[in-house]
């Protein structure tokens, strides 16, 4: 019962990046992504420098590059459209691979989406690997996010795994009774299972709320951790977006 829940995306550590207050890392991430998005897509070298900056952050955080690259694969389904752009976009054509004609504008568009999207995902992966979800929510609160929203997000994080576990047990119970969904004829059984899952989740939520009220819950969660940031910590967190900003400035000034 005393074991503290650790999210699967978090990589435990005591690095300088881990110790930074969450609000500092959130602002740094947002600023870095904005700088990357504002960079001209034709300056390919600038995106390579951004990748090097993220590699330096990963090394400081002692998060292996393999972990970052594996988790970055989550973007693959979302960038499929980018791979189609050279084939469907209009404009000037370029010939590659022995006669295959691709749109020049589509190639640049695909590169723009892939490069900026990948860098943004990698930065987010590093944030998740070095900051626990509960600390992220505290950091968002420190940035003046309404506490009601952070409470809802906190309950989603805490009980999302509980609901998934309940769904897994229901699937196992169906399999133990010989059920296996093969076609649309079994849609009714799956729909009833989802209905039962909704009712169980709703009832669990009622029990959790009653338990909280009985312990003095009045609409605000108690503050268990202090996440104030010093000027030095803000300065350290700003190193990444400031460095990226200098790269972007050079990219805009380069003819």
C-alpha positions as MATLAB code, in Angstrom:
seq = 'XXXXXXXXXXXXXXXXXXXXXXXXXXXXXXXXXXXXXXXXXXXXXXXXXXXXXXXXXXXXXXXXXXXXXXXXXXXXXXXXXXXXXXXXXXXXXXXXXXXXXXXXXXXXXXXXXXXXXXXXXXXXXXXXXXXXXXXXXXXXXXXXXXXXXXXXXXXXXXXXXXXXXXXXXXXXXXXXXXXXXXXXXXXXXXXXXXXXXXXXXXXXXXXXXXXXXXXXXXXXXXXXXXXXXXXXXXXXXXXXXXXXXXXXXXXXXXX';
ca = [
       0.000    0.000    0.000;
       2.921    2.342    0.616;
       4.400    1.848   -2.843;
       4.304    5.093   -4.803;
       2.810    4.853   -8.274;
       5.307    5.796  -10.990;
       4.048    6.463  -14.483;
       5.487    4.221  -17.173;
       6.733    7.185  -19.226;
       8.787    8.576  -16.344;
      12.458    7.605  -16.133;
      13.548    7.957  -12.475;
      16.704    9.937  -11.946;
      18.419   12.735  -10.048;
      19.848   14.710  -12.959;
      19.792   18.527  -13.156;
      16.940   18.239  -15.665;
      14.929   16.051  -13.280;
      15.401   18.569  -10.483;
      14.124   21.556  -12.436;
      10.667   22.750  -11.334;
       7.961   21.546  -13.725;
       6.716   25.018  -14.622;
      10.209   25.911  -15.857;
      10.330   22.866  -18.099;
       6.828   23.494  -19.444;
       7.629   27.077  -20.436;
      10.948   25.971  -21.947;
       9.209   23.266  -23.976;
       6.566   25.649  -25.293;
       9.159   28.264  -26.217;
      11.373   25.680  -27.929;
       8.475   24.334  -30.004;
       7.441   27.849  -31.046;
      10.993   28.609  -32.158;
      11.184   25.369  -34.150;
       7.857   26.043  -35.852;
       8.946   29.574  -36.758;
      12.146   28.365  -38.455;
      12.130   28.471  -42.280;
      11.770   24.966  -43.634;
      14.519   25.514  -46.200;
      17.197   25.871  -43.466;
      17.820   22.166  -43.020;
      20.972   22.774  -41.010;
      18.953   24.588  -38.334;
      16.832   21.509  -37.640;
      19.994   19.432  -37.320;
      21.239   21.875  -34.673;
      17.903   21.613  -32.833;
      18.314   17.828  -32.774;
      21.804   18.243  -31.315;
      20.414   20.547  -28.600;
      17.838   17.916  -27.645;
      20.581   15.280  -27.614;
      22.513   17.427  -25.140;
      19.410   17.710  -22.928;
      18.921   13.926  -23.070;
      22.549   13.398  -22.074;
      22.200   15.819  -19.147;
      19.007   14.039  -18.074;
      20.703   10.625  -18.422;
      17.859    9.405  -20.634;
      19.174    6.995  -23.244;
      18.809    7.928  -26.881;
      17.218    4.540  -27.528;
      14.368    5.340  -25.148;
      13.786    8.706  -26.825;
      13.823    7.236  -30.337;
      11.501    4.352  -29.449;
       8.960    6.669  -27.872;
       9.191    9.062  -30.804;
       7.728    6.313  -32.985;
       4.334    7.242  -31.558;
       4.159    9.951  -34.241;
       4.345    7.475  -37.140;
       0.553    7.135  -37.654;
       0.165   10.912  -37.570;
       2.771   11.717  -40.212;
       1.447    9.312  -42.832;
      -0.224   12.259  -44.551;
       3.154   13.960  -44.906;
       4.469   11.022  -46.911;
       1.596   11.425  -49.386;
       2.132   15.143  -49.983;
       4.860   14.762  -52.650;
       2.477   12.580  -54.678;
      -0.706   14.662  -54.402;
       0.553   18.247  -54.208;
       0.566   20.403  -57.319;
       3.291   22.647  -58.724;
       6.736   22.035  -60.140;
       7.787   18.405  -60.413;
      11.158   16.777  -59.746;
      12.185   13.385  -61.076;
      13.632   10.832  -58.641;
      14.303    7.098  -58.607;
      14.492    6.662  -62.362;
      11.412    8.503  -63.553;
       9.150    8.943  -60.506;
       7.812   12.499  -60.509;
       7.181   14.204  -57.195;
       5.921   17.672  -56.365;
       8.686   20.009  -55.249;
       6.232   21.915  -53.041;
       4.954   18.612  -51.623;
       8.485   17.477  -50.766;
       9.160   20.680  -48.856;
       5.791   20.399  -47.123;
       6.482   16.802  -46.092;
       9.915   17.751  -44.788;
       8.424   20.680  -42.867;
       5.873   18.463  -41.103;
       8.281   15.613  -40.404;
      11.137   17.755  -39.109;
       9.118   20.076  -36.888;
       6.746   17.363  -35.704;
       9.578   14.999  -34.800;
      11.483   17.660  -32.864;
       8.336   18.594  -30.960;
       7.608   14.963  -30.086;
      11.202   14.379  -28.976;
      11.074   17.428  -26.705;
       7.771   16.211  -25.226;
       9.234   12.737  -24.692;
      12.116   14.257  -22.731;
       9.675   16.270  -20.629;
       7.613   13.156  -19.820;
      10.765   11.137  -19.064;
      12.088   13.678  -16.570;
       8.892   14.893  -14.904;
       6.246   12.859  -13.109;
       2.654   13.542  -14.224;
       1.586   14.788  -10.785;
       4.459   17.276  -10.837;
       3.458   18.428  -14.314;
      -0.013   19.168  -13.011;
       1.452   21.135  -10.119;
       3.579   23.052  -12.575;
       0.526   23.859  -14.682;
      -1.188   25.153  -11.545;
       1.785   27.392  -10.847;
       1.297   28.804  -14.350;
      -2.223   29.918  -13.330;
      -4.210   27.063  -14.809;
      -7.568   26.745  -12.955;
      -7.315   24.073  -10.289;
     -10.571   22.429  -11.417;
      -8.958   21.561  -14.756;
      -5.826   20.180  -13.117;
      -7.947   18.100  -10.745;
      -9.849   16.563  -13.669;
      -6.572   15.830  -15.448;
      -5.146   14.313  -12.273;
      -8.096   11.971  -11.855;
      -7.825   10.967  -15.519;
      -4.161   10.059  -15.023;
      -4.817    8.206  -11.788;
      -7.894    6.243  -12.804;
      -7.180    5.782  -16.508;
      -4.992    2.791  -15.662;
      -7.698    1.506  -13.308;
     -10.328    1.572  -16.058;
      -7.956   -0.082  -18.531;
      -7.260   -2.798  -15.958;
     -11.002   -3.348  -15.509;
     -11.421   -3.643  -19.277;
      -8.599   -6.176  -19.404;
     -10.245   -8.290  -16.697;
     -13.571   -8.205  -18.545;
     -11.839   -9.347  -21.732;
     -10.204  -12.195  -19.836;
     -13.569  -13.206  -18.344;
     -15.145  -13.328  -21.816;
     -12.264  -15.409  -23.131;
     -12.597  -17.805  -20.184;
     -16.195  -18.404  -21.235;
     -15.191  -19.171  -24.797;
     -16.095  -15.828  -26.369;
     -13.957  -14.429  -29.173;
     -15.048  -11.496  -31.334;
     -14.669  -12.488  -34.991;
     -17.174  -10.398  -36.949;
     -19.994   -7.864  -36.647;
     -22.353  -10.444  -35.148;
     -20.503  -10.052  -31.860;
     -20.883   -6.265  -31.796;
     -23.802   -6.563  -29.368;
     -21.696   -8.399  -26.799;
     -18.930   -5.809  -27.046;
     -21.451   -2.962  -26.753;
     -22.907   -4.496  -23.573;
     -19.384   -4.882  -22.218;
     -18.703   -1.212  -22.822;
     -21.980   -0.322  -21.124;
     -21.043   -2.429  -18.107;
     -17.616   -0.792  -18.026;
     -19.229    2.663  -18.051;
     -21.507    1.740  -15.129;
     -18.638    0.279  -13.126;
     -16.522    3.360  -13.776;
     -19.376    5.667  -12.785;
     -20.005    3.747   -9.571;
     -16.302    3.778   -8.747;
     -16.241    7.531   -9.289;
     -19.169    7.943   -6.873;
     -17.388    5.879   -4.221;
     -14.164    7.841   -4.658;
     -16.031   11.150   -4.375;
     -17.824   10.049   -1.196;
     -14.533    8.903    0.281;
     -12.956   12.278   -0.496;
     -15.883   14.219    0.980;
     -15.753   12.121    4.152;
     -12.105   13.162    4.493;
     -12.870   16.875    4.221;
     -12.689   17.524    0.490;
     -14.154   20.971   -0.251;
     -13.367   21.389   -3.932;
      -9.643   22.021   -3.545;
      -6.910   19.424   -3.276;
      -4.343   19.832   -0.483;
      -0.912   21.065   -1.564;
       1.569   18.310   -0.765;
       4.561   19.581   -2.714;
       6.060   23.011   -3.170;
       7.262   23.646   -6.719;
       8.487   27.221   -6.541;
      11.328   28.132   -8.887;
      14.383   30.305   -8.332;
      15.905   32.711  -10.827;
      18.808   30.305  -11.355;
      16.407   27.478  -12.227;
      14.520   29.675  -14.687;
      17.859   30.619  -16.227;
      18.902   26.992  -16.604;
      15.561   26.039  -18.174;
      15.781   28.955  -20.600;
      19.111   27.715  -22.003;
      17.390   25.414  -24.511;
      14.867   27.883  -26.003;
      17.416   30.713  -26.002;
      19.940   28.577  -27.863;
      17.234   27.522  -30.299;
      16.236   31.161  -30.699;
      19.778   32.111  -31.717;
      19.748   29.291  -34.269;
      16.392   30.470  -35.638;
      17.657   34.056  -35.849;
      20.675   32.886  -37.816;
      18.396   30.832  -40.054;
      16.246   33.863  -40.854;
      19.287   36.031  -41.536;
      20.947   33.472  -43.789;
      20.171   34.182  -47.459;
];
